[in-house]
Each structure stands twice: as structure tokens, then as C-alpha cells.
């Protein structure tokens, strides 16, 4: 998705504090609407407040929130920073991606995760539709990547699924021409938006969520009775993919780090300090259906 400055069978699909609110006035997210000039959108959390961001009407009886542990969050974060570092150092040879002078390291944000979970729990008819308004008080534009697996069996290894989906986003680099770095544009149907959001130099935070649910299959098309679905939603702040803006500044790694940052000690191509994921308190809890990864999947 691009924005202007103004506004047994496995199938993988890729597309771009429990709060109880008595009224819209008590829900702070109802004050974080999105006005894109041509259209106004309510915030996802406000839109879904009557369901308390829990299971939507299409989720079915097998719906589960797949709660990420701090180890899972760290895993997601490490993959992103590893790949950002790879490109920033000039080690990505597909289409000869040049090094980056200003690539930030990313840290994990629990609020971005909460908003992602609220959207994932809607179990939309098309799970790869983006929500329209996911901003925070800090970020007026929040980017989003979606990944979806549906399987004929329920034994989905979550860690492997997370890695596979994130790498599919990144592998769009094989389609990304290095001359596109200096200006983000619609590439006439060439899908590179997941890669560019992952590599957007100014993005500094990420929060992800996963949801499991089942849907009946079309017996006219397959002999599978039931599909087991896993949806991954990752939100990025500040979001990228602005039309006309550069993906990153080409140059010697970390030679132009943002003010107040310097080269990271672990990821030599990234700017800023690493922060280990540790949710010291339960910032958000959605519904009563949350289960741990180990409880739900093999």
C-alpha cells in the first residue's frame, strides 16, 4: 500500500490492560480518527469497540488469539533487523541493492501489537484486506504488512510460519530495481510494498499479532473439509511507502544516522540502540480467548 504525503495442503497468501469502554467518549482511540482529505475513517479499535476487539462474526467456534510471548516478539524483531542490516551493509546482491547511510534499527511496540491484534481478530471475509485507520498518538501514519496461511491440518508450527511469512515479504527484493530506491512509486502492479515497508529507513518500531480460526472449504474445488487459518498482521511506525519519498539514503553504512543516534554495536549497518523485548506488564489483553503458542500448536 502506498500513500501520498497528504493523506498437508499449505497455501500462503501475501498482501500488502484490558480496556472496556462504556461509550465512544471513553475510548481514546475514537479521538484518533483518520482524515485522508477524500475520505474519513474511524480508528480500528473504535470501530470494533462493541466487540471489545475480540472475535468478529466470521471467526467461527475455533477462533483463538495466538498470544505472542516476549521470545516470539524478539524473534520477529530480530528477523526484521537482520534483514535491514543485510541491505544497509550492501550484502543484498539481488538487483545489487546499494548500502544505506541512514537505516534505523527497529524496536518493539506493544501498542502497535494491540491495534494489529484488534484487526486480526475481526477474521474478515478477505483476511488480506488492510484496516483503514491504525494510527497512534505518536504516529499519524502506521504501515502494515499482512500474511496468511491456510492449511488442511491444524498442526501449524508458529515460529516457522512467522519466519516463512516475513521472508516472503522480504523476498520481494527480487523484483525491486535498485534505481527505485530514490523515489517510491506505484510500480504498475509489481508487488514490492511489503519489502519497502520492511526496509523503510525512517521506521523505528514494529508490533505484530497472530490469529487462528477455521473456515469451511468449497467441496466443489477441493476434498478438504475445513481450512485452518493463521493470519499475521505487522504494524510499523512511522509507516513508509510515501509516494515520491526515498526508501533510504544511499551511502556508506551509518554515515548519516539521524540526529542523536549512532552505529549500533550489534547491527553495524543500523543506527540507534537495540532494546530487548520485555513486556514488564500486561499492557493489553483482548477478550477471554487468549492462549499461549505452546497450548495451541505443535
C-alpha positions, 0 to 999 in steps of 0.5 A, a space after each residue: 500500500 502506498 500513500 501520498 504525503 497528504 493523506 498437508 495442503 499449505 497455501 500462503 497468501 501475501 498482501 500488502 490492560 484490558 480496556 472496556 469502554 462504556 461509550 465512544 467518549 471513553 475510548 481514546 482511540 475514537 479521538 484518533 480518527 483518520 482524515 485522508 482529505 477524500 475520505 474519513 475513517 474511524 480508528 480500528 479499535 473504535 470501530 470494533 469497540 462493541 466487540 471489545 476487539 475480540 472475535 468478529 462474526 466470521 471467526 467461527 467456534 475455533 477462533 483463538 488469539 495466538 498470544 505472542 510471548 516476549 521470545 516470539 516478539 524478539 524473534 520477529 524483531 530480530 528477523 526484521 533487523 537482520 534483514 535491514 542490516 543485510 541491505 544497509 551493509 550492501 550484502 543484498 546482491 539481488 538487483 545489487 541493492 546499494 548500502 544505506 547511510 541512514 537505516 534505523 534499527 527497529 524496536 518493539 511496540 506493544 501498542 502497535 501489537 494491540 491495534 494489529 491484534 484488534 484487526 486480526 481478530 475481526 477474521 474478515 471475509 478477505 483476511 488480506 484486506 488492510 484496516 483503514 485507520 491504525 494510527 497512534 498518538 505518536 504516529 499519524 501514519 502506521 504501515 502494515 504488512 499482512 500474511 496468511 496461511 491456510 492449511 488442511 491440518 491444524 498442526 501449524 508450527 508458529 515460529 516457522 510460519 512467522 519466519 516463512 511469512 516475513 521472508 516472503 515479504 522480504 523476498 520481494 527484493 527480487 523484483 525491486 530495481 535498485 534505481 527505485 530506491 530514490 523515489 517510491 512509486 506505484 510500480 504498475 502492479 509489481 508487488 514490492 510494498 511489503 519489502 519497502 515497508 520492511 526496509 523503510 529507513 525512517 521506521 523505528 518500531 514494529 508490533 505484530 499479532 497472530 490469529 487462528 480460526 477455521 473456515 469451511 472449504 468449497 467441496 466443489 474445488 477441493 476434498 478438504 473439509 475445513 481450512 485452518 487459518 493463521 493470519 499475521 498482521 505487522 504494524 510499523 511506525 512511522 509507516 513508509 511507502 510515501 509516494 515520491 519519498 526515498 526508501 533510504 539514503 544511499 551511502 556508506 553504512 551509518 554515515 548519516 544516522 539521524 540526529 542523536 543516534 549512532 552505529 549500533 554495536 550489534 547491527 553495524 549497518 543500523 543506527 540507534 540502540 537495540 532494546 530487548 523485548 520485555 513486556 514488564 506488564 500486561 499492557 493489553 489483553 483482548 477478550 477471554 480467548 487468549 492462549 499461549 503458542 505452546 497450548 495451541 500448536 505443535 
